[in-house]
Amino acid sequence: MSLSFADTLYFKKENILEIILGLHRSYKSLQREIQICCELNNLTFNELIVILEIKKGFRKKIDIANKVFLKKQNLNLILKDLQLKNVLKLDNKNISITQNGEEVIQKTTDRINEKIIKIFKKTDPKNMSGFINIIESL
């Protein structure tokens, strides 16, 4: 990892503390937003995560279970619940997202995306730019 002098300026204690607090507030804010989205769509957090993994292209139960760190029995229960909620369609080993599921994902990701944009707009760019450069170089 090579750092320029400008990047090291962000290692000042007050900058690091501000970044940590900003990330903590952002994380809590995003968690609240995700929780609200789940409640609005009558989903659990694990159900939302499973839907998102399927949307990303994981179709095999074992891949989804490993990605989400769930036991296969729990994943089977989640998939059944999502099928009852008309979010997923299960045909033999094929898992697909229904139109209703696509709408849920779209509404949820749009709402969370708006929240992320608001958080970044509130963050002081001179504190974040060096930190982002450092993270990218890692």
Summary of the structure (lengths in Angstrom):
residues: 138
radius of gyration: 19.2
end to end distance: 6.4
largest distance: 57.6
contacts: 363
relative contact order: 0.15
helix: 76%
strand: 6%
